[in-house]
Amino acid sequence: MGVTGFGGLFFRSRDPDALSAWYRTHLGVGAGCNASGAGDPDDWYWRAEGGPTVFAPFKADTDYFAAEKAFMINLRVSEIAEMIVALQAAGIAVETRAEWDDPATGRFACIHDPKGNAIELWEPPA
C-alpha cells in the first residue's frame, strides 16, 4: 500500500476548454477532463514517461514564483532548446538564466500560461 505516482494536477479556470487547448498546443500536455465530463476517458490524460518527480513545499515568502500564486507547475521535458524556440515562435515569453542550469540537476526555463500560472520546464541531466 502507498502512493505509486503523481496522478494529476487540478486547478480552477474560467475557461477550462481554452486553457486545456493552450496546454495541448504549446506543451503537448493531454486535454484533461473537459468541463462537461463527456467523451472517451482515454482522451482525458496524457501518459507521462517514467522519470524523476519532485514534490516539495516552498517557503511561504519564496520569490521563485509569484507571491499571489499558491503553486508552480514543473514539467519534465526533453530537447528543451528546441521547445524554447517553438514557444518563442508562438509568441510565448521564455525566461532562462545561466545560474539555473547545472550539469547535476539539468536545464530550466520558465513560462506562464495565459492565466499567469508559472510553468517551469525542466530537462534533467542525461
N, C-alpha and C positions, 0 to 999 in steps of 0.2 A: 504494500500500500504506500502511496505517496505521489507527489507531483511527478509527471513524466515529461512535461514540456510546457512551453508557453502556448496557451490556447487561443489568445486573441487580445485585441485592444479595442475597446468600445468607447466612443466619445460622442457628445452631442453636436448636432449641426442643424441649422435652419433649413438647409437644402442638402440632405444626405445623398441624394442621387447625383447631384452635380459634383459634390466633393468626392464621392466614390469614383466618378468618371475622371476627375483630375488625377487621383492616385493611380488609377489604372493606366491612363495615358502617359503620364510622365515618369512613373516609378515601376510600372508593371505589377503593382500590388492588386490582388484579386478584387472583385467587385464588392465583396461584403454582402451581408444580408440587405436586400433592398427594403425600402421603407414599408412596402406592403407585405413583405414576407412571402410573396408569390414567387414562383419559378422553381427551377431544379436546384435542390440543395447542393449539388456538385458545383454549381456556379457561384456559391456563396463564399468560397475561400480560395486562397492560392496555397499550394503545397510548398512550404519553405524547405530549403535544403538544410540538412543537419549541420551544425556548427556551434560555435560558442554563442551564448546569450548572457548578457549582463543584466542582473536585476538588482538595482541599488537605489535607495533613497538618497537624495541630495540634501545638504543643509538648507534650512528654510531661507537663508539670506544669500544663496548662491547667485552669482551673476553669470552663470554658464548658459542660462536661458531666461527669458523674460519673467520678471517678478510676478506678473499677473497671471501667468500660466502655471498650472499645477503639475504639468508633465512635459516631457520632451520625448519624442519618438526617435529611436535609434534603429536604423535599418542596415543590416549587414548586406554589402553589395560586392559584386565583382567588377573589375575593369572600371574603377572609379573615375579615371581620367576621361574615358570615353563618355561616361554618364554625365560628367560635369559639362563637357562640350555640348551634349544633346540638351541638357537643361538650359544652358545659356542660350542656345539657338532658339529655344522655345520662349525666351524672354524671362526666364526664372533667374533671379539673383542667387548666386552661389558664393558663399564665403569660405575661403580656405586660409589657413595660417600655417606657416612653416613649423612653428612650435607645436602644433597639434600632431604632426606626423612624427612617428618614431618607429624604427625597424622592429622593435619589440612588441609594439601594440598595433601598428598599421597606419593607414592613411584615413583622414577625416575631411569632411566638407559639411557645411550647414546650409540648409534651405528652409523656406517657410511655405506651408500650404496656403491656399487663398484665404483661409481664416486666421492666419498668423501663428499657427501651431509650428513650433520648431521641429525640424526633422534633421537629425544628424545621420549622415551617410558614413558608414564605416567599412573599410576594406581591411580585414585582418591580414596579418603577415602571411605570406605563402607557407 
